[in-house]
């Protein structure tokens, strides 16, 4: 039998077949012995083959094959830095939810996520959520960030799940596709899914007033079928996003505004740091490239993942480019 993985708890997998039958499945031990360094060899979105084991008290499926993935979103495991974690696979479009101050989303987090999506050729839309809560300063911050990323070429939309603003545009982008919602805990992923499909009634929590950080409500990644011909993968909130298996020379290729200038640099292997006649550095000085993006690039280049994970909410909150330059 063949089916699509709708939920993964790390040991059990909910698999749905084309004729809408649902089975709880496990994997054979050999999958963990095939050199897969990920903490989860099977992810939500995977197409798998399985056979039924009817000898147990209840019928369960035994997964014996994973079909080739067209793409996936992967990050370093937070607790096991030498391992990776596949967030989801076979995704048509990713919506990265961003909030300005409840909780704060960092530009480093945004850029690291975008770099990984670029590396695996996954379209990403930036969703600025909770716009109903913004005061004038927060709105200015949000509009500035929207300008920065729109100039690069990323589609940005403004949404309020509570006031149902921007939902029609979001639905239009999701129709006919497998979408993934991602972002920090507390940015409103589950609330937004509920706004799109109220019958799902996913659990939600409020922001911790003391830390202004989100509280985990989604424990495991799970896919849902929506009524408007769409599937959505809701994922647990991510605090840090470590870059996986990327050579220094290729990092700039996944910054689109850097890549467009690459052939104008004097050296083919320019890392855009100390090299003379660097087109990227020239554009940076002319304010044609955002300093926040360049700072993110340098941190990725330096492999600063451990520092990033530890200090993500301390010194790296969203700030204007002017404050970063001063």
C-alpha positions in Angstrom: 0.0 0.0 0.0 1.1 3.6 -0.6 0.1 6.7 1.3 1.0 10.2 2.4 2.4 10.9 5.9 0.0 13.3 7.6 1.5 13.3 11.1 4.8 12.3 12.7 5.4 11.9 16.4 8.9 10.5 16.0 7.8 6.9 16.5 4.3 6.7 15.0 3.2 8.0 11.7 -0.4 8.7 10.5 -0.6 7.7 6.8 -3.5 8.4 4.5 -4.0 6.5 1.3 -5.5 7.8 -2.0 -8.8 6.3 -1.1 -8.8 8.2 2.2 -8.0 5.3 4.5 -6.0 6.2 7.5 -3.5 3.9 9.2 -1.2 4.3 12.2 2.3 3.1 11.1 5.7 2.4 12.4 9.0 2.0 10.5 11.3 -0.9 10.2 14.5 -0.6 12.2 16.7 -0.7 9.2 15.7 2.8 8.2 17.7 4.1 11.1 20.8 2.2 9.9 21.0 3.6 6.4 23.2 6.6 7.1 20.2 8.9 7.6 21.6 11.4 10.1 18.2 13.1 10.7 16.4 12.7 14.0 13.4 11.9 11.9 14.0 9.7 8.8 10.4 10.1 7.8 8.7 13.5 7.8 5.2 14.9 7.2 4.7 15.1 3.5 6.6 12.0 2.6 5.1 9.4 0.3 5.7 5.9 1.7 5.0 2.3 1.0 3.7 0.1 3.9 2.3 -3.3 4.6 -0.3 -4.2 7.2 0.5 -6.1 10.3 -2.7 -7.8 11.4 -1.1 -10.0 14.1 -1.3 -7.2 16.7 -4.4 -6.4 18.7 -5.1 -3.6 16.2 -4.1 -3.4 12.6 -1.0 -1.2 12.1 1.1 -0.4 9.1 4.8 -1.2 8.7 6.6 1.4 6.5 9.2 -0.3 4.3 10.0 2.4 1.7 10.2 6.1 1.3 9.6 7.6 -2.2 12.1 10.2 -3.5 11.4 13.7 -2.1 11.1 16.6 -4.5 12.3 18.9 -1.7 12.3 19.4 2.1 12.9 22.0 4.8 15.7 20.9 7.1 17.6 22.5 10.0 20.1 21.5 12.6 18.7 19.7 15.6 18.7 22.1 18.5 19.7 19.6 21.1 21.8 17.3 18.9 23.9 19.7 16.9 25.5 17.0 14.8 22.2 15.7 13.6 19.5 17.4 11.5 15.7 17.6 11.7 13.5 17.5 8.6 10.6 19.8 9.3 8.5 18.7 6.3 8.9 17.4 2.7 7.3 17.7 -0.7 6.2 21.3 -0.2 4.8 23.5 -2.9 5.0 26.8 -0.9 6.1 27.9 2.5 4.5 30.7 4.5 7.0 32.1 7.1 4.9 33.9 9.8 6.6 37.0 11.2 5.6 39.2 14.2 7.3 42.4 15.2 7.0 42.3 19.0 4.7 39.6 20.2 6.9 37.6 20.0 9.8 39.4 18.1 11.0 37.7 14.9 14.6 38.2 14.2 16.1 39.1 10.8 18.7 36.4 11.4 15.9 33.8 11.7 14.1 35.1 8.6 17.3 35.1 6.5 18.4 31.6 7.7 15.0 30.2 6.8 15.0 31.9 3.4 18.5 30.6 2.7 17.4 27.0 3.3 14.3 27.4 1.3 16.3 28.9 -1.6 18.8 26.0 -1.4 15.9 23.5 -1.8 14.1 25.6 -4.4 11.0 26.2 -2.3 8.9 29.3 -2.9 8.6 31.3 0.4 6.0 34.0 1.2 6.6 36.2 4.2 3.4 36.6 6.2 3.4 39.6 8.7 0.8 38.5 11.2 -1.0 40.2 14.1 -1.1 43.6 12.2 -4.1 44.5 14.4 -1.8 44.7 17.4 0.8 47.1 16.0 1.2 50.6 17.2 2.7 53.3 14.9 6.3 52.4 15.6 5.7 48.6 15.1 3.8 49.3 11.9 6.8 51.4 10.6 9.1 48.5 11.5 6.9 46.0 9.7 6.5 48.2 6.6 10.3 48.7 6.5 10.9 45.0 6.6 8.3 44.4 4.0 10.1 46.9 1.7 13.4 45.2 2.3 12.2 41.8 1.4 9.9 42.9 -1.4 12.9 44.6 -3.1 14.7 41.3 -3.1 11.8 39.6 -4.7 9.9 37.9 -1.9 6.2 38.2 -1.8 5.0 39.7 1.5 1.4 39.9 2.8 -0.1 41.5 5.9 -2.5 39.4 7.9 -4.6 39.5 11.0 -6.0 36.2 11.9 -8.3 37.7 14.6 -9.7 40.4 12.3 -9.6 38.1 9.2 -7.6 40.5 7.2 -5.5 39.2 4.3 -7.1 35.7 4.4 -8.5 35.8 0.9 -5.1 36.6 -0.6 -3.6 33.8 1.6 -6.2 31.3 0.4 -5.6 32.2 -3.2 -1.9 31.4 -2.8 -2.6 28.1 -1.0 -5.3 26.7 -3.4 -4.2 23.5 -5.2 -1.0 23.3 -3.2 0.7 21.7 -0.2 1.6 24.6 2.0 3.7 24.8 5.2 3.3 27.3 8.0 6.4 28.0 10.0 7.8 30.5 12.4 8.6 31.1 16.1 6.3 29.8 18.8 3.6 32.3 19.4 3.5 34.0 15.9 0.0 32.6 15.4 0.4 29.6 13.1 -2.4 27.6 14.7 -4.7 30.6 15.1 -4.2 31.4 11.4 -5.0 27.9 10.4 -8.2 28.1 12.5 -9.1 31.3 10.8 -8.7 29.7 7.4 -10.7 26.6 8.5 -12.6 27.1 11.7 -13.8 23.5 11.9 -10.2 22.3 12.6 -10.2 24.1 16.0 -6.5 23.7 16.6 -5.2 24.5 20.1 -3.8 27.9 20.7 -2.0 29.7 23.6 -1.3 33.3 24.5 2.1 34.9 24.6 4.0 34.9 27.8 3.8 38.4 29.1 7.1 38.1 31.0 9.3 36.9 28.1 7.2 38.0 25.1 8.0 34.6 23.7 5.5 32.1 22.4 4.4 28.9 24.2 4.5 25.7 22.2 1.0 24.6 21.1 1.8 22.4 18.1 3.9 19.5 19.4 4.3 17.6 16.2 4.1 18.6 12.5 0.7 17.6 11.1 -0.9 18.0 7.7 -4.6 19.0 7.3 -6.9 18.9 4.3 -8.7 22.2 3.8 -12.1 22.8 2.2 -10.8 25.1 -0.5 -8.6 22.4 -2.3 -5.5 22.9 -0.2 -3.3 21.1 2.3 -1.5 22.8 5.1 1.4 21.5 7.2 1.3 23.1 10.7 4.7 22.8 12.4 5.9 23.3 16.0 7.4 26.7 16.7 11.1 27.0 15.9 13.4 29.1 18.2 16.7 28.7 16.2 17.4 27.7 12.7 20.8 26.2 12.1 22.0 26.0 8.5 22.8 22.5 7.3 25.6 21.3 4.9 26.4 24.5 3.1 29.9 25.4 1.9 31.0 29.0 2.4 31.4 29.6 -1.3 27.8 28.8 -2.0 26.1 30.7 0.8 25.8 33.9 -1.2 24.1 32.0 -4.1 21.1 31.7 -1.8 20.9 35.5 -1.1 19.2 36.5 -4.4 20.3 40.1 -4.3 23.9 38.9 -3.8 23.7 36.3 -6.6 22.5 38.9 -9.1 25.8 40.8 -8.5 28.1 37.9 -8.4 29.4 38.2 -12.0 30.4 41.8 -11.3 32.9 41.0 -8.6 36.5 41.0 -9.6 37.1 37.4 -8.3 34.9 34.5 -9.3 35.3 33.0 -5.8 34.6 36.3 -4.0 33.1 35.8 -0.5 32.1 39.5 -0.3 34.2 40.1 2.8 37.7 41.6 2.4 38.2 41.1 -1.4 38.8 44.2 -3.5 36.3 45.4 -6.2 33.4 43.4 -4.7 30.1 44.3 -6.2 28.2 43.2 -3.2 30.2 45.4 -0.8 29.8 48.3 -3.2 26.0 47.8 -3.3 26.0 47.6 0.5 27.8 51.0 0.8 25.3 52.5 -1.6 22.4 51.2 0.5 21.2 48.9 -2.4 21.6 45.9 -0.1 20.2 45.9 3.4 22.8 45.8 6.2 20.7 43.3 8.2 20.9 40.9 5.3 24.7 41.3 5.0 25.0 40.8 8.8 23.0 37.5 8.5 25.2 36.4 5.6 28.4 37.0 7.7 27.0 35.0 10.6 26.1 32.1 8.4 29.5 32.3 6.7 31.2 32.1 10.0 29.2 29.1 11.1 27.8 31.0 14.1 25.0 28.6 14.7 25.7 27.9 18.4 25.9 31.6 19.3 22.8 32.2 17.3 20.8 29.6 19.1 21.9 30.8 22.5 21.4 34.5 21.9 18.5 34.6 19.5 16.3 36.6 21.9 19.0 38.6 23.5 20.9 40.8 21.1 19.5 40.0 17.7 16.0 41.3 17.7 14.6 43.1 14.7 16.1 46.5 14.3 16.3 49.0 11.5 19.3 49.0 9.2 20.4 52.4 10.5 20.6 51.0 14.1 22.7 48.1 12.8 25.1 50.5 10.9 25.6 52.8 13.9 
